[in-house]
């Protein structure tokens, strides 16, 4: 999982160089993109965790609603 940002950076810089030519990729652009990646990496990980938690909460609520949807049993005459 820690290698993903490195591979993403390599792919993005490769695609940028292929589209715009190698001369358009300067060190200032590289440092800017890498700093932006570092800034958004933590919020993106948190977003994934929030989505997973939301899906788990939705599944739990569906199970609880299914349970509460049952009719109540009548226990008269049982001691």
Backbone bond lengths (Angstrom), bond angles and torsions (degrees), N, CA, C in turn:
res aa  C-N    CA-C-N  psi(-1)  N-CA   C-N-CA  omega(-1)  CA-C   N-CA-C  phi
1 X - - - 1.449 - - 1.515 111.14 -
2 X 1.334 117.75 -30.61 1.458 119.60 -179.16 1.523 111.58 -75.93
3 X 1.320 118.40 -15.18 1.458 121.29 178.83 1.524 112.69 -84.29
4 X 1.310 117.42 -14.49 1.458 120.95 -176.86 1.521 113.37 -60.41
5 X 1.339 120.76 -45.27 1.473 118.93 177.91 1.530 112.99 -62.26
6 X 1.319 117.09 -33.42 1.463 119.91 179.19 1.524 109.98 -67.41
7 X 1.335 116.84 -46.37 1.459 120.04 178.61 1.528 111.24 -65.38
8 X 1.315 117.31 -38.20 1.468 119.96 177.93 1.519 110.73 -63.25
9 X 1.311 117.40 -41.27 1.468 120.73 178.41 1.520 111.05 -63.77
10 X 1.329 116.65 -43.76 1.468 120.53 179.61 1.525 110.40 -61.86
11 X 1.327 116.78 -44.20 1.467 120.37 -179.57 1.526 110.65 -65.32
12 X 1.329 117.07 -44.55 1.465 119.99 -178.70 1.521 111.14 -64.05
13 X 1.316 117.28 -44.10 1.463 119.62 178.58 1.525 111.39 -67.39
14 X 1.314 117.06 -35.79 1.461 120.60 176.92 1.513 112.36 -64.85
15 X 1.321 116.42 -44.74 1.467 120.10 178.81 1.529 110.44 -65.99
16 X 1.326 116.88 -41.74 1.462 120.71 178.80 1.524 110.59 -61.21
17 X 1.330 116.80 -43.02 1.463 120.54 179.35 1.519 111.47 -67.55
18 X 1.328 116.63 -37.21 1.464 119.87 -179.78 1.522 111.28 -67.87
19 X 1.322 116.63 -36.35 1.469 119.82 -178.20 1.528 111.41 -79.31
20 X 1.325 116.98 -46.18 1.458 120.94 -172.81 1.524 114.32 -100.89
21 X 1.283 118.02 -4.14 1.462 120.64 -177.75 1.520 110.45 91.64
22 X 1.326 116.25 152.93 1.460 120.54 -175.43 1.514 112.68 -69.59
23 X 1.325 118.15 -25.51 1.460 120.33 -178.22 1.522 112.76 -71.48
24 X 1.337 118.23 -20.01 1.463 120.51 -178.10 1.524 112.75 -80.89
25 X 1.317 117.38 -13.74 1.462 121.47 -179.70 1.531 109.21 -89.01
26 X 1.335 115.20 103.33 1.464 120.33 -178.60 1.524 110.04 -104.71
27 X 1.317 115.38 167.36 1.467 119.29 -178.93 1.525 111.30 -65.93
28 X 1.323 117.86 -33.44 1.470 119.24 178.99 1.525 111.16 -65.73
29 X 1.315 117.25 -37.87 1.467 120.17 177.05 1.530 110.87 -67.62
30 X 1.322 116.18 -40.26 1.464 120.14 -179.51 1.525 110.11 -64.00
31 X 1.336 117.76 -47.79 1.461 120.83 -179.96 1.526 111.71 -63.65
32 X 1.323 116.75 -37.41 1.463 119.96 178.63 1.522 111.02 -65.01
33 X 1.326 116.59 -45.65 1.466 120.21 -179.76 1.522 110.75 -65.15
34 X 1.317 117.66 -41.98 1.465 120.20 179.38 1.528 111.82 -64.79
35 X 1.326 117.32 -37.78 1.469 119.10 178.22 1.529 111.23 -69.02
36 X 1.330 116.81 -36.71 1.473 119.47 176.26 1.526 109.89 -65.95
37 X 1.331 117.73 -41.58 1.467 120.47 176.22 1.518 111.04 -58.46
38 X 1.316 116.98 -42.78 1.461 119.98 179.04 1.519 111.75 -65.75
39 X 1.327 117.05 -35.05 1.463 120.07 179.52 1.524 112.56 -70.01
40 X 1.325 117.26 -36.30 1.470 119.04 -175.28 1.522 113.20 -96.31
41 X 1.326 118.94 -3.57 1.466 119.51 -176.44 1.528 111.88 -66.55
42 X 1.333 117.78 -44.35 1.466 120.28 -179.56 1.532 112.11 -66.71
43 X 1.335 119.37 -47.15 1.468 117.97 177.05 1.527 113.49 -60.77
44 X 1.327 117.40 -33.52 1.463 119.19 178.69 1.527 110.92 -68.77
45 X 1.333 117.26 -38.62 1.471 119.56 175.88 1.522 110.54 -64.61
46 X 1.333 116.43 -41.10 1.458 119.96 178.44 1.522 111.48 -65.36
47 X 1.318 117.08 -36.30 1.463 120.53 177.93 1.520 110.62 -61.93
48 X 1.313 116.61 -42.57 1.466 120.32 177.97 1.527 110.26 -62.43
49 X 1.327 117.06 -42.83 1.463 120.33 179.27 1.525 111.36 -64.99
50 X 1.327 117.91 -37.71 1.465 121.24 178.59 1.523 110.11 -66.96
51 X 1.308 117.67 -40.86 1.471 120.33 178.88 1.534 110.04 -63.78
52 X 1.323 117.35 -42.87 1.465 120.69 178.58 1.525 110.13 -63.05
53 X 1.333 117.59 -42.83 1.468 120.95 178.66 1.521 111.22 -64.12
54 X 1.327 117.20 -38.58 1.461 120.59 178.31 1.524 110.86 -64.43
55 X 1.317 117.52 -42.77 1.468 120.93 179.26 1.525 109.96 -64.01
56 X 1.334 117.21 -41.72 1.469 120.23 177.42 1.524 111.40 -64.07
57 X 1.327 117.45 -41.58 1.468 120.71 178.63 1.520 110.87 -64.96
58 X 1.329 117.46 -39.41 1.467 121.18 178.80 1.530 110.33 -63.91
59 X 1.331 117.02 -42.69 1.471 120.03 178.30 1.518 110.61 -64.23
60 X 1.322 117.80 -40.25 1.466 121.04 178.87 1.519 111.02 -65.04
61 X 1.323 116.91 -42.64 1.471 120.28 179.24 1.524 111.13 -64.97
62 X 1.319 117.35 -37.13 1.461 120.07 176.48 1.529 110.83 -62.79
63 X 1.330 117.24 -40.78 1.463 120.40 178.29 1.522 111.34 -65.99
64 X 1.339 117.13 -41.57 1.469 120.78 179.61 1.526 110.07 -66.11
65 X 1.327 117.20 -43.36 1.465 119.98 178.35 1.519 111.57 -63.98
66 X 1.326 117.28 -36.33 1.456 120.21 176.46 1.527 110.43 -64.88
67 X 1.315 117.51 -41.12 1.459 122.11 178.29 1.523 110.78 -63.93
68 X 1.331 117.76 -44.91 1.456 120.76 -178.98 1.532 112.20 -72.73
69 X 1.310 117.26 -11.36 1.454 120.45 178.76 1.517 113.68 -80.66
70 X 1.327 118.02 -11.80 1.464 121.19 178.71 1.519 109.78 -69.71
71 X 1.342 114.18 151.16 1.455 118.36 175.35 1.520 109.39 -75.23
72 X 1.328 114.90 151.90 1.455 119.69 -179.38 1.520 108.99 -77.58
73 X 1.320 116.43 137.43 1.466 121.51 179.52 1.527 109.33 -78.81
74 X 1.313 114.96 147.40 1.451 121.04 177.42 1.528 107.85 -99.43
75 X 1.314 116.12 116.22 1.459 121.11 -176.60 1.514 112.75 -107.38
76 X 1.347 119.90 28.46 1.451 122.00 178.83 1.525 108.69 -68.50
77 X 1.295 114.56 138.32 1.447 121.24 178.70 1.512 113.96 87.35
78 X 1.321 117.89 -3.91 1.455 120.91 177.37 1.523 107.07 -102.50
79 X 1.336 116.28 123.10 1.465 120.61 179.81 1.473 110.48 -102.43
